[in-house]
Amino acid sequence: MDIEKELKKLIKETIKPQFQIYKKPHSDIIQNSKGVFINIKLPGINKKDIKLDINESKVFVKAEKRNGIKYNNEYYKGFVREIQLPSRLKVDKTKVQFNNKTLKINIPKSKNIKYY
């Protein structure tokens, strides 16, 4: 028995973790001729815990729980992710869904591109 290892385990289990860290969530970002499709995994998060800001240049997602999240045996305050967007998207036609702990964001491309 490794006493140091057991002591570290005991301390980790008994001391309440400090939730100061935000984790970058796993994300799939696909861009094709129809638009940009973003899937962001948010384990331990409910829909009401998500703050989403989408504008012409970026998508910003922040999801946090007051009591923190245990993910992969580590504790986090939540998740945060910023994704830069390409130009010529119809941001006003964005569709957002949250199912099975995955945030799905679909932003269509503009079909009427004018060149001057």
Residue pairs with C-beta under 8 A, 6 or more apart in sequence:
17 68
17 75
18 75
19 67
19 68
19 75
19 76
19 77
20 77
21 75
21 76
21 77
22 62
22 64
22 76
22 77
22 78
22 79
22 80
23 71
23 74
23 76
23 78
23 79
23 80
24 79
24 80
24 81
25 40
25 41
25 42
25 61
25 63
25 79
25 81
26 40
26 41
27 38
27 39
27 40
27 41
27 81
27 83
28 37
28 38
28 39
29 36
29 37
29 38
29 83
30 36
30 37
30 38
31 37
31 86
33 109
34 108
34 109
35 89
35 90
35 106
35 107
35 108
35 109
36 85
36 86
36 89
36 105
36 106
36 107
36 109
37 104
37 105
37 106
37 107
38 59
38 83
38 103
38 104
38 105
38 106
38 107
39 102
39 103
39 104
39 105
40 61
40 79
40 81
40 102
40 103
40 105
41 101
41 102
42 50
42 63
42 79
42 98
42 101
42 102
42 103
43 69
43 71
43 101
44 65
44 69
44 70
44 71
44 101
45 63
45 65
45 69
45 78
45 79
45 101
47 98
49 63
49 64
49 65
49 78
50 61
50 62
50 63
50 98
50 103
51 61
51 62
51 63
52 59
52 60
52 61
52 96
52 103
52 105
53 59
53 60
54 60
54 91
54 94
54 105
54 107
55 91
56 85
56 87
56 89
56 91
57 84
57 85
58 82
58 83
58 84
58 85
59 81
59 82
59 83
59 85
59 105
59 107
60 81
60 82
60 83
61 79
61 80
61 81
61 82
61 83
61 103
62 78
62 79
62 80
63 78
63 79
63 80
63 103
64 77
64 78
64 79
65 77
65 78
68 75
68 76
68 77
68 78
69 75
69 76
69 77
69 78
69 79
85 91
85 107
88 109
88 110
88 113
89 107
89 108
89 109
89 110
90 107
90 108
90 109
90 110
91 107
93 107
93 108
94 105
94 106
94 107
94 108
95 104
95 105
95 106
96 103
96 104
96 105
96 106
97 103
97 104
98 104
